Amino acid sequence: MKNKIILTVAAHPDDEILGCGGAMARFAEEGHEVHVLILAEGLTSRDSKRDRNANIGALSELNQCALNAGKIVGVKSVELHDFPDNRMDSLDRLDVTKLVEKKIDEIGPSIIFTHFYNDLNIDHRITNEAVVTACRPLPGQIVRELYFFEVPSSTEWQIGPSGGHFIPNYFVSLSESQLRKKLNALAEYRSEMREFPHARSLEAAEALSKWRGASVGFSAAESFILGRRIV
């Protein structure tokens, strides 16, 4: 495809790399302009009561991890916001949607990647709804392609009707170097990654990439669900 502006909208720092870090690395290598928008701060839900000030140092470090990860996969920009972690259902949905709309107006992406709608994490679901709303096909809508990604340790943990499961129909094959970029970017998120056999471990992320690749005849890939494509 000709050079495009691509936006990844993620709920938390690390979701963007877990979901499509390899694809972003490939797109950047191919000359596309890739941006990342992260909506929530991704940390304070570990406390019984949210206290952002008490976690300011850890939040600053997590933000720096996101910037470092973005550099590794070659994105042009990473924009971070501080919506409350795992409490985005406490927000007015319109405020979340308007933030996504503002980013779309600012950079003019024709392609967006974001969370799958039937995910265990509430912030992931709200992010999906905000992006779908912001990308509704009104006359003049510049977003022509919308894709949903999976986040290990969240998407596959959802329990629900079979029709709501993540069944990918769009695959981005990855070279060995692109897969390494994804894994190296994930390694920046030291506080977020877990030891194998946790689903959010480097070993599990690599195994999933290899499985998604093998599913379509490649050594590695990331998989997505096509939400809408207008040509």
N, C-alpha and C positions, 0 to 999 in steps of 0.2 A: 504494500500500500504506500501511497505518497506520504510524505512527512505530515504527521498529524499532531495535534495538541491533545494529550491524554491526561486525565485526572483520576487519581485514586482517592476515594473518600473512605476513611476508616474511622472507627469509633475510638480506638485507643492506640497509643504507641506500641508497636510490634504487630498489630493486625495487618498493617499494610504490607509488611514483609512476609508474614505467614501466608497471607492470601494471594499476593501476586508479586512478590519480590523478584522472582525469576523472570516473569513476563516483563516487568518494568526494566530489568537489566537488559533484556533482549531488545525491547522497544527503544531504549536509550542508545544502544549500540547501533541500531538501524537508522538513527538520526531523528527519531521522533522526540518531541518536547514533552517530558513527563513531569507532572506535578503531584504533590501529595497534600491532602487536607486531613488533619486529625482533629476530631471534635472534642473528645473528653480527655481528662488528665491521666486516667489509667492507673490510679494508685490508692486513693483514699478509701475505697470500699473495703480495704483490709482492716480498717478500724471500725469499731462499733458506731462511732459518730464521726461524721466528716469534719476534719480540722485541717484545712489547707495550709494554714500558717505553720502548724506543727510539722508539716511534711515538706516545707518549702525547699529544703536542701535535696531531698530525694526526688522531688518533682523536677527540679532544675537538672539533676543528673539524668533523669529519664528523658527529658526533652533533648538533652545533648546526645543521648543514645540515638534518638530518632534522626537527628541531623547527621550524625555519623553514618547511620545505616543508609540514609538517603544518598550520601556521597558515594558509598560503596556500590550501590546499584545504578548510580548515574543520573538521578533525577535532578531537575533544574531547581525545584524549590520544595521545601517542607514547611507547611504552615500549621502551627499547633494552637489549639484552644483549650479552655479549662472547664468545659462542662463537667459536672460531678460524675465520678466513676461509678458505673453500675447504678446510677440514680437518674439517668436521663428521662425516665418516665415521670420525674417530678417537674420537668420543664414544660413550658408551652411549646407544643410541637411546631407552631408557626415560627418561633424563634430559631429552631434548628433548621427548618427549611429555608428561612431567609438567609442564614449564614451560608448554606450551600449555594443558593441562588446568587449571592454576592460573589462567591468564588467563580461561578460559571461566567458571570458578567465580566469579571476581571480578566480571566485568561482565555475565555472562549474555546473550551474543549469540545471536540466533536465526539470523543469517546470517554466514557466514565466506567470505572470499575468500583464496585462497592460490595457490601455484605449481602449474603443470601437472606431471604426474608424469614425463613423458618429456622432460626438459630436459637440456641438456649439462652444466650446472653441478651438481656433486655436492651442494652445500648446498641448492640448489633442490629436488632430488629428496628429500633427507632431510626438509626442511621439509614437503613434501607428505605424505610417509609419516607424519610425526608428527601432522600435523593430521588426516589421515584416521583415524588410530588414536584420537586424542582425541575425534573426532566419531562413533565407531562407534555404531550405532543401538541402544544398550541402552535398556531401559525408563527413562523419565524424561530421556532426552537432550534438552537444550534447543535444540541447534543443529538447525534444521529445513531449512536450505538451505546447500549447499556448492558453491562455484564455483571454477574454476581459471583463472588468468590467464596470459598470455604475457609474457615479458620479452625485448624486442629485444636482439640480440647474444648470446642464449643459447638460447632455446627453438627458434628457427628454425635454429640451427646444429647441432642434434642430428641424427645420422644413424642411421636404424633402419628397421624395417618400417613400411609405410604406415599400418598400424593404430595406430601410436603417434604419429602426427603431430598437431599442434594443429589441429583442425577445429572451429571455434567453433559453438555452437548457442544462445548467449544473448548478446544485444547490448544495450548501454546507450547510447542516443543522447545526444549532447552538444551543448549550445548553444555558440556561439562563445565566450562568456565562460567557460564551463566548460572548454573546450579551452585557453583562454589561462591559466586557473589551473593546469592540468596542466603546461603548458610553462613557466610562471613558477616553479612548484615545482621542476621539473627543473633550471632555471637556477641554483637554489640549490646544486645538486650540481656545483660547478665542477670539482672534482677527479675526478669520475666520468664526466662527459659528454665526448664526443669530437667531433672535427671531421667534418663531412659529407665523404665518403659513408659514414662508419662507421655501423653500424646503431644505435649508442647515441649518436646526435646529436640535437639539437633538431629539425633538419630532417627526419630519418628518423622521429622520434616523431610529428611532425605529419603526415607523409605516411601513416604507418600508421593514425593515427586517422581521417584522411580516407578512406583505402581501406576500413577497416572500416565506416565510415559509408556510403560509396557502395555497399557490398555489400548493404545493407539499405534503401537509399533515403533516407539522411540525409547531411547535410554532414559529420558527424563522429560517431564512436562508439568505444567500447571493446568488445572481444569476449572471451567466456569460454566455457568448457565446463562444462556442468552436471554436477556430480558426484552430487548427491542432493538431492531436494526432497520433503519430507514435508508433506502437508496433511491 
